[in-house]
Amino acid sequence: MKHIYFIREAVKNFRLTGSLMPSQRFLVNKLVAPVPRHARCVIELGAGEGCVTRALEEKVSPECIILSFEINPDLSDMYKSRRPSTIQINDSAEQLEHYIKKYNLADNIDCVVSSLPLASLPKHMTRSILGTIAQNMPSTGKYIQFQYSLLNKKDIGSHFDIIKTHFVPLNILPAFVYVCTKK
């Protein structure tokens, strides 16, 4: 049933959703794999209906703060976490810096896991979001991004060293996952 609602939201505004279906388990597993179990803070961008959020909650300790961003209120309402340390934010990833300051998370971010459709966002927005992540993440942090193409590799590479690119063929649509560290 969630897939039907997700498809409806994707049809209403594909540019913001960036996908017609929620990520399948193979992609979710590849996104969550680099996240350390002992993480103190994970930021998720583009939570959609919550499939990655749930996987993050299962992997990290209950004390780990998860800031989960989803701009679409209808998608955001599809998953309501019962975990006290998961903070679901119905706002744009452009507001990331505001929330990092609000929750006093600067230099405590272990990972940013992003499902943002960078290829369909305006260039200035993509660059701004990537810049905010790079400015607020410690050198030990990881930026994990999935995309359906390699179009944004240069934008990502201008802020991060791409240490691995994984192809995930078993997803609707097949996808690439970048695992990156700060330059």
MDTraj code that builds the backbone (N, CA, C; nanometers):
import mdtraj as md
import numpy as np

residues = "MET LYS HIS ILE TYR PHE ILE ARG GLU ALA VAL LYS ASN PHE ARG LEU THR GLY SER LEU MET PRO SER GLN ARG PHE LEU VAL ASN LYS LEU VAL ALA PRO VAL PRO ARG HIS ALA ARG CYS VAL ILE GLU LEU GLY ALA GLY GLU GLY CYS VAL THR ARG ALA LEU GLU GLU LYS VAL SER PRO GLU CYS ILE ILE LEU SER PHE GLU ILE ASN PRO ASP LEU SER ASP MET TYR LYS SER ARG ARG PRO SER THR ILE GLN ILE ASN ASP SER ALA GLU GLN LEU GLU HIS TYR ILE LYS LYS TYR ASN LEU ALA ASP ASN ILE ASP CYS VAL VAL SER SER LEU PRO LEU ALA SER LEU PRO LYS HIS MET THR ARG SER ILE LEU GLY THR ILE ALA GLN ASN MET PRO SER THR GLY LYS TYR ILE GLN PHE GLN TYR SER LEU LEU ASN LYS LYS ASP ILE GLY SER HIS PHE ASP ILE ILE LYS THR HIS PHE VAL PRO LEU ASN ILE LEU PRO ALA PHE VAL TYR VAL CYS THR LYS LYS".split()
xyz = np.array([
    [0.0810, -0.1191, 0.0000],
    [0.0000, 0.0000, 0.0000],
    [0.0863, 0.1268, 0.0000],
    [0.1994, 0.1229, 0.0731],
    [0.2879, 0.2391, 0.0766],
    [0.3408, 0.2722, -0.0622],
    [0.3653, 0.1692, -0.1434],
    [0.4173, 0.1930, -0.2777],
    [0.3197, 0.2757, -0.3600],
    [0.1909, 0.2511, -0.3439],
    [0.0894, 0.3260, -0.4190],
    [0.0934, 0.4736, -0.3791],
    [0.1021, 0.5003, -0.2497],
    [0.1096, 0.6395, -0.2040],
    [0.2382, 0.7058, -0.2524],
    [0.3473, 0.6317, -0.2480],
    [0.4750, 0.6861, -0.2934],
    [0.4663, 0.7215, -0.4416],
    [0.4108, 0.6317, -0.5223],
    [0.3962, 0.6567, -0.6662],
    [0.3099, 0.7803, -0.6894],
    [0.2026, 0.7934, -0.6136],
    [0.1146, 0.9103, -0.6262],
    [0.1925, 1.0392, -0.5994],
    [0.2724, 1.0394, -0.4949],
    [0.3510, 1.1580, -0.4614],
    [0.4581, 1.1840, -0.5683],
    [0.5157, 1.0786, -0.6218],
    [0.6174, 1.0937, -0.7260],
    [0.5574, 1.1553, -0.8515],
    [0.4380, 1.1138, -0.8868],
    [0.3716, 1.1686, -1.0048],
    [0.3370, 1.3162, -0.9826],
    [0.2964, 1.3515, -0.8603],
    [0.2615, 1.4912, -0.8295],
    [0.3825, 1.5839, -0.8407],
    [0.4994, 1.5374, -0.7969],
    [0.6173, 1.6229, -0.8015],
    [0.7436, 1.5379, -0.8145],
    [0.7667, 1.4870, -0.9330],
    [0.8806, 1.3981, -0.9570],
    [1.0136, 1.4679, -0.9323],
    [1.0210, 1.5976, -0.9600],
    [1.1486, 1.6690, -0.9439],
    [1.1982, 1.6633, -0.7994],
    [1.1078, 1.6684, -0.7030],
    [1.1482, 1.6615, -0.5630],
    [1.1597, 1.5183, -0.5128],
    [1.0747, 1.4303, -0.5634],
    [1.0781, 1.2908, -0.5193],
    [1.1951, 1.2169, -0.5831],
    [1.2133, 1.2368, -0.7130],
    [1.3280, 1.1804, -0.7828],
    [1.3207, 1.0326, -0.8118],
    [1.2107, 0.9684, -0.7766],
    [1.1969, 0.8253, -0.7986],
    [1.0490, 0.7906, -0.8065],
    [1.0194, 0.6828, -0.8765],
    [0.8800, 0.6375, -0.8836],
    [0.8485, 0.5328, -0.7779],
    [0.9521, 0.4751, -0.7185],
    [0.9343, 0.3700, -0.6182],
    [1.0289, 0.3946, -0.5014],
    [0.9901, 0.3498, -0.3821],
    [1.0855, 0.3548, -0.2713],
    [1.2057, 0.2650, -0.3027],
    [1.3172, 0.2929, -0.2417],
    [1.4377, 0.2118, -0.2623],
    [1.4128, 0.0686, -0.2161],
    [1.4620, -0.0267, -0.2952],
    [1.4495, -0.1671, -0.2590],
    [1.5604, -0.2060, -0.1614],
    [1.5466, -0.3218, -0.1001],
    [1.6360, -0.3619, 0.0085],
    [1.7826, -0.3687, -0.0318],
    [1.8123, -0.4025, -0.1571],
    [1.9523, -0.4102, -0.2001],
    [2.0175, -0.2725, -0.1955],
    [1.9440, -0.1714, -0.2404],
    [1.9952, -0.0346, -0.2359],
    [2.0009, 0.0155, -0.0919],
    [1.8979, -0.0101, -0.0152],
    [1.8959, 0.0313, 0.1258],
    [2.0154, -0.0295, 0.1997],
    [2.0393, -0.1580, 0.1790],
    [2.1525, -0.2249, 0.2449],
    [2.2865, -0.1625, 0.2049],
    [2.3013, -0.1260, 0.0770],
    [2.4262, -0.0654, 0.0292],
    [2.4445, 0.0746, 0.0875],
    [2.3347, 0.1479, 0.1071],
    [2.3417, 0.2822, 0.1669],
    [2.3796, 0.2772, 0.3147],
    [2.3286, 0.1782, 0.3850],
    [2.3469, 0.1707, 0.5298],
    [2.4771, 0.0986, 0.5679],
    [2.5292, 0.0161, 0.4792],
    [2.6487, -0.0634, 0.5109],
    [2.7676, 0.0188, 0.5623],
    [2.8005, 0.1352, 0.5033],
    [2.9177, 0.2096, 0.5525],
    [2.8952, 0.2840, 0.6848],
    [2.7731, 0.2886, 0.7332],
    [2.7429, 0.3596, 0.8576],
    [2.7931, 0.2765, 0.9751],
    [2.8804, 0.3334, 1.0591],
    [2.9319, 0.2548, 1.1723],
    [2.8241, 0.2315, 1.2786],
    [2.8245, 0.1130, 1.3355],
    [2.7268, 0.0789, 1.4414],
    [2.7388, 0.1728, 1.5612],
    [2.8584, 0.2221, 1.5862],
    [2.8830, 0.3089, 1.7016],
    [2.8618, 0.4578, 1.6701],
    [2.7989, 0.4892, 1.5581],
    [2.7772, 0.6293, 1.5194],
    [2.7026, 0.7052, 1.6294],
    [2.7400, 0.8318, 1.6452],
    [2.6721, 0.9185, 1.7430],
    [2.5632, 1.0003, 1.6775],
    [2.5845, 1.0343, 1.5478],
    [2.4878, 1.1166, 1.4756],
    [2.4901, 1.0809, 1.3278],
    [2.3723, 1.0543, 1.2728],
    [2.3561, 1.0275, 1.1305],
    [2.2482, 1.1214, 1.0796],
    [2.2756, 1.1851, 0.9674],
    [2.1756, 1.2701, 0.9039],
    [2.1303, 1.2007, 0.7768],
    [2.0002, 1.1918, 0.7620],
    [1.9414, 1.1319, 0.6418],
    [1.8696, 1.2411, 0.5645],
    [1.9021, 1.2533, 0.4371],
    [1.8384, 1.3530, 0.3512],
    [1.7533, 1.2828, 0.2466],
    [1.6268, 1.3231, 0.2380],
    [1.5358, 1.2606, 0.1425],
    [1.4842, 1.1281, 0.1948],
    [1.4210, 1.1309, 0.3109],
    [1.3771, 1.0073, 0.3781],
    [1.2646, 0.9352, 0.3059],
    [1.1899, 1.0052, 0.2219],
    [1.0790, 0.9400, 0.1527],
    [0.9818, 0.8776, 0.2507],
    [0.9478, 0.7519, 0.2272],
    [0.8518, 0.6840, 0.3152],
    [0.9193, 0.6116, 0.4318],
    [1.0490, 0.6282, 0.4484],
    [1.1166, 0.5796, 0.5677],
    [1.1915, 0.4485, 0.5583],
    [1.2113, 0.3929, 0.4386],
    [1.2785, 0.2623, 0.4290],
    [1.4247, 0.2695, 0.4759],
    [1.4953, 0.3775, 0.4443],
    [1.6342, 0.3911, 0.4896],
    [1.6367, 0.4273, 0.6377],
    [1.5426, 0.5095, 0.6806],
    [1.5343, 0.5467, 0.8226],
    [1.5217, 0.4222, 0.9095],
    [1.4325, 0.3329, 0.8707],
    [1.4131, 0.2083, 0.9469],
    [1.5419, 0.1261, 0.9512],
    [1.6119, 0.1172, 0.8379],
    [1.7369, 0.0401, 0.8335],
    [1.8448, 0.1055, 0.9210],
    [1.8501, 0.2377, 0.9213],
    [1.9457, 0.3071, 1.0081],
    [1.9135, 0.2808, 1.1546],
    [1.7867, 0.2870, 1.1896],
    [1.7450, 0.2630, 1.3282],
    [1.7818, 0.1218, 1.3740],
    [1.7740, 0.0260, 1.2827],
    [1.8099, -0.1118, 1.3166],
    [1.9606, -0.1287, 1.3334],
    [2.0383, -0.0488, 1.2624],
    [2.1838, -0.0676, 1.2630],
    [2.2535, 0.0028, 1.3785],
    [2.2199, 0.1279, 1.4037],
    [2.2935, 0.2066, 1.5026],
    [2.2349, 0.1882, 1.6421],
    [2.3105, 0.2320, 1.7423],
    [2.2647, 0.2189, 1.8808],
    [2.1442, 0.3103, 1.9057],
    [2.0633, 0.2779, 2.0065],
    [1.9461, 0.3613, 2.0380],
    [1.9826, 0.5048, 2.0773],
    [2.1070, 0.5275, 2.1190],
    [2.1504, 0.6616, 2.1584],
    [2.1896, 0.7484, 2.0393],
    [2.2147, 0.6878, 1.9258],
    [2.2561, 0.7623, 1.8066],
    [2.1432, 0.8551, 1.7617],
    [2.1767, 0.9811, 1.7430],
    [2.0790, 1.0774, 1.6929],
    [2.0690, 1.0605, 1.5418],
    [1.9470, 1.0455, 1.4936],
    [1.9222, 1.0408, 1.3498],
    [1.8342, 1.1606, 1.3167],
    [1.8875, 1.2530, 1.2363],
    [1.8069, 1.3631, 1.1837],
    [1.7611, 1.3188, 1.0464],
    [1.6317, 1.3036, 1.0284],
    [1.5762, 1.2499, 0.9054],
    [1.4923, 1.3570, 0.8352],
    [1.5420, 1.4058, 0.7206],
    [1.4763, 1.5129, 0.6463],
    [1.3903, 1.4588, 0.5335],
    [1.2691, 1.5084, 0.5233],
    [1.1825, 1.4829, 0.4081],
    [1.0989, 1.6077, 0.3844],
    [1.1083, 1.6630, 0.2646],
    [1.0395, 1.7875, 0.2323],
    [0.8903, 1.7671, 0.2053],
    [0.8529, 1.6499, 0.1568],
    [0.7137, 1.6225, 0.1207],
    [0.6362, 1.5783, 0.2449],
    [0.5388, 1.6580, 0.2904],
    [0.4674, 1.6224, 0.4137],
    [0.3887, 1.4916, 0.4028],
    [0.3379, 1.4599, 0.2841],
    [0.2631, 1.3348, 0.2689],
    [0.3543, 1.2132, 0.2819],
    [0.4739, 1.2218, 0.2246],
    [0.5697, 1.1118, 0.2405],
    [0.6202, 1.1062, 0.3836],
    [0.6467, 1.2214, 0.4409],
    [0.6959, 1.2282, 0.5787],
    [0.5986, 1.1628, 0.6763],
    [0.4702, 1.1752, 0.6495],
    [0.3675, 1.1170, 0.7366],
    [0.3565, 0.9649, 0.7245],
    [0.4206, 0.9063, 0.6228],
    [0.4088, 0.7619, 0.6021],
    [0.4845, 0.6810, 0.7068],
    [0.5881, 0.7399, 0.7663],
    [0.6637, 0.6689, 0.8689],
    [0.6830, 0.7602, 0.9884],
    [0.6342, 0.7177, 1.1000],
    [0.6534, 0.7914, 1.2249],
    [0.7343, 0.7039, 1.3187],
    [0.8568, 0.7449, 1.3431],
    [0.9455, 0.6683, 1.4295],
    [0.9003, 0.6763, 1.5746],
    [0.9139, 0.5671, 1.6456],
    [0.8867, 0.5646, 1.7896],
    [1.0159, 0.5774, 1.8695],
    [1.1254, 0.5891, 1.7993],
    [1.2574, 0.5957, 1.8613],
    [1.2842, 0.7399, 1.9050],
    [1.3055, 0.7649, 2.0340],
    [1.3235, 0.9023, 2.0830],
    [1.4396, 0.9781, 2.0196],
    [1.5440, 0.9090, 1.9781],
    [1.6598, 0.9788, 1.9229],
    [1.6528, 0.9969, 1.7709],
    [1.5420, 0.9584, 1.7086],
    [1.5196, 0.9885, 1.5671],
    [1.4338, 1.1133, 1.5601],
    [1.4886, 1.2155, 1.4969],
    [1.4180, 1.3428, 1.4835],
    [1.3776, 1.3580, 1.3381],
    [1.2488, 1.3483, 1.3123],
    [1.1981, 1.3587, 1.1764],
    [1.1659, 1.5048, 1.1471],
    [1.2235, 1.5551, 1.0395],
    [1.2123, 1.6954, 1.0047],
    [1.1446, 1.7083, 0.8690],
    [1.0304, 1.7737, 0.8676],
    [0.9578, 1.7977, 0.7430],
    [1.0005, 1.9354, 0.6911],
    [1.1179, 1.9368, 0.6264],
    [1.1747, 2.0609, 0.5765],
    [1.2748, 2.0264, 0.4667],
    [1.3185, 2.1275, 0.3948],
    [1.4149, 2.1106, 0.2875],
    [1.5551, 2.0860, 0.3430],
    [1.6323, 2.0071, 0.2708],
    [1.7727, 1.9852, 0.3071],
    [1.8517, 2.1154, 0.2988],
    [1.7988, 2.2154, 0.2301],
    [1.8634, 2.3470, 0.2273],
    [1.8694, 2.4092, 0.3664],
    [1.7836, 2.3643, 0.4557],
    [1.7789, 2.4166, 0.5926],
    [1.8669, 2.3360, 0.6886],
    [1.9477, 2.2484, 0.6343],
    [2.0313, 2.1587, 0.7144],
    [2.1138, 2.2327, 0.8194],
    [2.1784, 2.3402, 0.7794],
    [2.2648, 2.4123, 0.8729],
    [2.1862, 2.4641, 0.9938],
    [2.0649, 2.5112, 0.9705],
    [1.9796, 2.5582, 1.0806],
    [1.9587, 2.4467, 1.1837],
    [1.9286, 2.3266, 1.1372],
    [1.9011, 2.2155, 1.2282],
    [2.0287, 2.1623, 1.2943],
    [2.1398, 2.1687, 1.2223],
    [2.2673, 2.1288, 1.2837],
    [2.2971, 2.2198, 1.4032],
    [2.2734, 2.3494, 1.3853],
    [2.2942, 2.4446, 1.4952],
    [2.1899, 2.4244, 1.6052],
    [2.0655, 2.4071, 1.5654],
    [1.9567, 2.3900, 1.6629],
    [1.9834, 2.2734, 1.7570],
    [2.0332, 2.1620, 1.7027],
    [2.0586, 2.0425, 1.7830],
    [2.2057, 2.0291, 1.8245],
    [2.2866, 2.1325, 1.7987],
    [2.4259, 2.1371, 1.8403],
    [2.5047, 2.0139, 1.7912],
    [2.4994, 1.9906, 1.6600],
    [2.5589, 1.8700, 1.6033],
    [2.6868, 1.8934, 1.5228],
    [2.7271, 2.0183, 1.5066],
    [2.8476, 2.0455, 1.4269],
    [2.9649, 1.9633, 1.4793],
    [3.0376, 1.9046, 1.3890],
    [3.1539, 1.8194, 1.4176],
    [3.1192, 1.6902, 1.4906],
    [2.9933, 1.6580, 1.5040],
    [2.9510, 1.5314, 1.5649],
    [2.8835, 1.4399, 1.4635],
    [2.8836, 1.4781, 1.3387],
    [2.8124, 1.4038, 1.2349],
    [2.9024, 1.2917, 1.1830],
    [2.8641, 1.1696, 1.2097],
    [2.9425, 1.0553, 1.1630],
    [2.9156, 1.0237, 1.0164],
    [2.7882, 1.0377, 0.9755],
    [2.7508, 1.0065, 0.8375],
    [2.6332, 1.0929, 0.7933],
    [2.6338, 1.1238, 0.6644],
    [2.5172, 1.1803, 0.5988],
    [2.4796, 1.0806, 0.4911],
    [2.3572, 1.0294, 0.4984],
    [2.3063, 0.9342, 0.4005],
    [2.2006, 1.0081, 0.3192],
    [2.2263, 1.0240, 0.1902],
    [2.1397, 1.1074, 0.1079],
    [2.0752, 1.0303, -0.0070],
    [1.9445, 1.0475, -0.0154],
    [1.8677, 0.9972, -0.1287],
    [1.8121, 1.1134, -0.2089],
    [1.8696, 1.2320, -0.1900],
    [1.8230, 1.3494, -0.2632],
    [1.8441, 1.3299, -0.4125],
    [1.7473, 1.3697, -0.4935],
    [1.7623, 1.3581, -0.6393],
    [1.8459, 1.4739, -0.6938],
    [1.9762, 1.4711, -0.6686],
    [2.0639, 1.5820, -0.7037],
    [2.0537, 1.6214, -0.8506],
    [2.0366, 1.5245, -0.9389],
    [2.0315, 1.5527, -1.0825],
    [1.9096, 1.6360, -1.1209],
    [1.8030, 1.6306, -1.0422],
    [1.6839, 1.7077, -1.0774],
    [1.6692, 1.8363, -0.9969],
    [1.7604, 1.8596, -0.9025],
    [1.7581, 1.9840, -0.8256],
    [1.8340, 2.0924, -0.9016],
    [1.7966, 2.2192, -0.8799],
    [1.8761, 2.3262, -0.9411],
    [2.0217, 2.3185, -0.8943],
    [2.1148, 2.3489, -0.9833],
    [2.2591, 2.3382, -0.9533],
    [2.2960, 2.4139, -0.8264],
    [2.2448, 2.5363, -0.8100],
    [2.2812, 2.6161, -0.6929],
    [2.2364, 2.5482, -0.5633],
    [2.1226, 2.4789, -0.5686],
    [2.0720, 2.4086, -0.4506],
    [2.1617, 2.2887, -0.4185],
    [2.1974, 2.2119, -0.5206],
    [2.2865, 2.0966, -0.5018],
    [2.4181, 2.1412, -0.4413],
    [2.4769, 2.2452, -0.4967],
    [2.6069, 2.2943, -0.4470],
    [2.5960, 2.3461, -0.3039],
    [2.4861, 2.4131, -0.2743],
    [2.4655, 2.4666, -0.1392],
    [2.4537, 2.3536, -0.0363],
    [2.3746, 2.2521, -0.0683],
    [2.3563, 2.1382, 0.0232],
    [2.4878, 2.0642, 0.0442],
    [2.5595, 2.0361, -0.0652],
    [2.6881, 1.9668, -0.0543],
    [2.7879, 2.0496, 0.0265],
    [2.7893, 2.1810, 0.0057],
    [2.8782, 2.2691, 0.0805],
    [2.8467, 2.2686, 0.2294],
    [2.7182, 2.2717, 0.2634],
    [2.6775, 2.2681, 0.4045],
    [2.7211, 2.1379, 0.4704],
    [2.7037, 2.0287, 0.4006],
    [2.7461, 1.8992, 0.4551],
    [2.8973, 1.9004, 0.4800],
    [2.9727, 1.9416, 0.3794],
    [3.1192, 1.9415, 0.3910],
    [3.1678, 2.0335, 0.5028],
    [3.1033, 2.1477, 0.5207],
    [3.1447, 2.2427, 0.6253],
    [3.1160, 2.1923, 0.7658],
    [3.0139, 2.1095, 0.7810],
    [2.9696, 2.0700, 0.9146],
    [3.0063, 1.9283, 0.9550],
    [3.0683, 1.8545, 0.8649],
    [3.1044, 1.7170, 0.8947],
    [3.2534, 1.7103, 0.9297],
    [3.2898, 1.6384, 1.0349],
    [3.4322, 1.6261, 1.0674],
    [3.5055, 1.5449, 0.9603],
    [3.6368, 1.5520, 0.9620],
    [3.7168, 1.4821, 0.8612],
    [3.6973, 1.3309, 0.8649],
    [3.6512, 1.2796, 0.9775],
    [3.6289, 1.1353, 0.9904],
    [3.4906, 1.0925, 0.9397],
    [3.4054, 1.1881, 0.9052],
    [3.2689, 1.1571, 0.8627],
    [3.2620, 1.1012, 0.7221],
    [3.1485, 1.0390, 0.6914],
    [3.1250, 0.9830, 0.5580],
    [2.9987, 1.0452, 0.4990],
    [3.0072, 1.0732, 0.3699],
    [2.8909, 1.1189, 0.2941],
    [2.8547, 1.0054, 0.1987],
    [2.7328, 0.9554, 0.2091],
    [2.6866, 0.8426, 0.1279],
    [2.5678, 0.8913, 0.0460],
    [2.5789, 0.8845, -0.0848],
    [2.4765, 0.9397, -0.1749],
    [2.4403, 0.8357, -0.2790],
    [2.3101, 0.8209, -0.3039],
    [2.2725, 0.7344, -0.4159],
    [2.2151, 0.8199, -0.5275],
    [2.2404, 0.7757, -0.6498],
    [2.1929, 0.8428, -0.7712],
    [2.1620, 0.7371, -0.8758],
    [2.0763, 0.7737, -0.9706],
    [2.0460, 0.6823, -1.0803],
    [2.1421, 0.6982, -1.1968],
    [2.2248, 0.8016, -1.1914],
    [2.3237, 0.8237, -1.2969],
    [2.4512, 0.8782, -1.2319],
    [2.5516, 0.8992, -1.3148],
    [2.6777, 0.9547, -1.2658],
    [2.6884, 1.1045, -1.2947],
    [2.5752, 1.1688, -1.3265],
    [2.5753, 1.3092, -1.3658],
    [2.6311, 1.4042, -1.2601],
    [2.6108, 1.3765, -1.1342],
    [2.6552, 1.4670, -1.0283],
    [2.7893, 1.4294, -0.9668],
    [2.8597, 1.3380, -1.0286],
    [2.9879, 1.2935, -0.9730],
    [3.0854, 1.4104, -0.9581],
    [3.0865, 1.5019, -1.0542],
    [3.1770, 1.6167, -1.0491],
    [3.1386, 1.7100, -0.9333],
    [3.0083, 1.7358, -0.9154],
    [2.9632, 1.8207, -0.8036],
    [3.0012, 1.7584, -0.6698],
    [2.9771, 1.6298, -0.6566],
    [3.0117, 1.5599, -0.5324],
    [3.1629, 1.5623, -0.5127],
    [3.2365, 1.5366, -0.6204],
    [3.3827, 1.5341, -0.6144],
    [3.4464, 1.6687, -0.5826],
    [3.3725, 1.7776, -0.6017],
    [3.4297, 1.9087, -0.5693],
    [3.4297, 1.9348, -0.4183],
    [3.3510, 1.8592, -0.3437],
    [3.3448, 1.8743, -0.1977],
    [3.4007, 1.7538, -0.1226],
    [3.4014, 1.6381, -0.1887],
    [3.4381, 1.5133, -0.1210],
    [3.5298, 1.4300, -0.2084],
    [3.6110, 1.3500, -0.1425],
    [3.6863, 1.2469, -0.2131],
    [3.5938, 1.1265, -0.2242],
    [3.5683, 1.0843, -0.3457],
    [3.4836, 0.9670, -0.3658],
    [3.5734, 0.8457, -0.3499],
    [3.5528, 0.7733, -0.2408],
    [3.6418, 0.6611, -0.2155],
    [3.5910, 0.5319, -0.2777],
    [3.4596, 0.5244, -0.2962],
    [3.4029, 0.4056, -0.3616],
    [3.2745, 0.4435, -0.4332],
    [3.2549, 0.3824, -0.5488],
    [3.1284, 0.3930, -0.6205],
    [3.0788, 0.2509, -0.6406],
    [2.9595, 0.2230, -0.5912],
    [2.9001, 0.0899, -0.6037],
    [2.7826, 0.0963, -0.7003],
    [2.7731, -0.0007, -0.7877],
    [2.6570, -0.0126, -0.8762],
    [2.5613, -0.1125, -0.8128],
    [2.4342, -0.0750, -0.8033],
    [2.3323, -0.1612, -0.7443],
    [2.2304, -0.1936, -0.8538],
    [2.2479, -0.3074, -0.9223],
    [2.1586, -0.3397, -1.0341],
    [2.0197, -0.3858, -0.9894],
    [2.0101, -0.4409, -0.8682],
    [1.8830, -0.4960, -0.8223],
    [1.8031, -0.3905, -0.7461],
    [1.7610, -0.2913, -0.8195],
    [1.6771, -0.1846, -0.7666],
    [1.5924, -0.1366, -0.8836],
    [1.4759, -0.0852, -0.8546],
    [1.3945, -0.0244, -0.9610],
    [1.4135, 0.1248, -0.9459],
    [1.4831, 0.1812, -1.0210],
    [1.5802, 0.1652, -1.1265],
    [1.7172, 0.1300, -1.0668],
    [1.8058, 0.0668, -1.1469],
    [1.9411, 0.0430, -1.0974],
    [2.0053, 0.1756, -1.0542],
    [2.0924, 0.1695, -0.9548],
    [2.1459, 0.2924, -0.8964],
    [2.2948, 0.2802, -0.8664],
    [2.3545, 0.3965, -0.8411],
    [2.4936, 0.4072, -0.7984],
    [2.4953, 0.4625, -0.6571],
    [2.5854, 0.4121, -0.5742],
    [2.6029, 0.4630, -0.4384],
    [2.7465, 0.5118, -0.4266],
    [2.7612, 0.6382, -0.3889],
    [2.8921, 0.6966, -0.3629],
    [2.9185, 0.6921, -0.2127],
    [3.0358, 0.6486, -0.1746],
    [3.0801, 0.6573, -0.0356],
    [3.1989, 0.7534, -0.0383],
    [3.1843, 0.8642, 0.0356],
    [3.2800, 0.9736, 0.0249],
    [3.3294, 1.0200, 0.1621],
    [3.4473, 1.0810, 0.1605],
    [3.5008, 1.1485, 0.2777],
    [3.5330, 1.2921, 0.2372],
    [3.5535, 1.3782, 0.3371],
    [3.5838, 1.5176, 0.3080],
    [3.7204, 1.5322, 0.2429],
    [3.7321, 1.6342, 0.1598],
    [3.8618, 1.6663, 0.0980],
    [3.9523, 1.7284, 0.1994],
])
top = md.Topology()
chain = top.add_chain()
for i, resn in enumerate(residues, 1):
    res = top.add_residue(resn, chain, resSeq=i)
    for name in ("N", "CA", "C"):
        top.add_atom(name, md.element.get_by_symbol(name[0]), res)
traj = md.Trajectory(xyz[None], top)
